[in-house]
Amino acid sequence: MADVAVAPSVWREPFSRSVIEPLACGIPVVATRIGGNPEILNGWLDGLLVEPGDHHELADRLLGLADWRSDDPTLGDRCRQAIVRRLDSITRWTPWRLRWPRWPAGRPPSS
């Protein structure tokens, strides 16, 4: 299992699974402040963002998380809870038509 995930993107990814999936597994993610990453890592998770191309800031943030399991043993659970709440709020307010495939007749085939 990874201790920390890193998403050092330099291009604008609208909704990065490389940020969401580790969080859902209780792994903190250090990501660049670009694209959709600030929307995912908001609130207290904002402290995990670094400026794109700033390798010194990235290294500092990673060093700060090196011993998170002993320094802050609840961090993994808090990461997971934060992303679950975030994704739940997105899916709760997304119209159902956007969540289901479009069927040719406007409804799923009968079984």
N, C-alpha and C positions, 0 to 999 in steps of 0.2 A: 504494500500500500504506500502511496506517495505521502510525503509530509506536507508539501506545498505544491500547488499547480501554478504555472506561469503562462500568461497569455500576452506576450510582448508585441502585439499587433502594431503595425505602422500604417495600415489602411483601415478604412471605416467599415467594420463589420456591423451590420444592423442588429444582430441578435446572436451573440457568440455562444455556441454550445460548449466550446472549450472553457468558458467561464461558468456556465450554469451546471454542467454535469459534476465537476469536482465539488462545488458547493453542496449539491444535493447529496453527495456522498460524505459530507462533513469535512471536506478538505478546503482550507483557505486558498484563495486565488489572488495572486498579484497580477494585475492587468494594466494595460495602458489606458489613459484617459482619452479615448477616441471611439468613434462609432457609438454602438449601443452599450458599451461597457459601463459608462457612468450611470446609465439607467438601471443596469443590473446591480452594480455595486454602489447603491445609494445608502443614505443614512449612515449608520456607524461603519458599514462596509466601505465607505468612501476612502477610508484610510488605507485601503489595499490598492488604490489607483496610483499610477506614476505617469509622468509625462512621456509621450512617445519619443524614443531615441535617447532618453536620459539613462544611460546604462549605470551611472553612479547611483542615482535614486533607486533604480531597480535592484541593484546589489544591496543597498542599505536596507530596503524593505524586506528582501529575502533573508538577510542576516538577522533582522529583527524578529522574523518568524521561525528561525532555525530551531528553537527549543519551545515552540508554542505548546506542545503536548504537556510539558512539565510547568512552564511559566503560566499558561492560561488553559487548563484542561477542559474548560467549557467552550472554547472557541469553535471546535468542530460542530458541536451540537447547535451553537448559535448560528453558524453559517448555514447549516441545513434548515433550521427553522426559518431563517430569513428568506431563503430562496423558495421554500415551500409556500410561505405566506405570499411572497411576490407573485409566483406563478398561479397560485390560487386566485388572487385578485384579478389577474389578467384573464384567466379562463372564466371566472364568474361573470365578468362584464363583457366578454366577447359574445356577440350575437351568435346564437346556435347555428345559423346558416353558414357562418365562417368556420365553424368547427367540424362540420360534416361534409362529406364529399357530395358533389352535385350529381344526382342521378338523372338519367335521361328523361324519365317521366316525372321528375320533381319529387320522387319518393323512392325509398329503397325497394328492391324487388321483393316480392312475396316469397316466403320459404315453402 
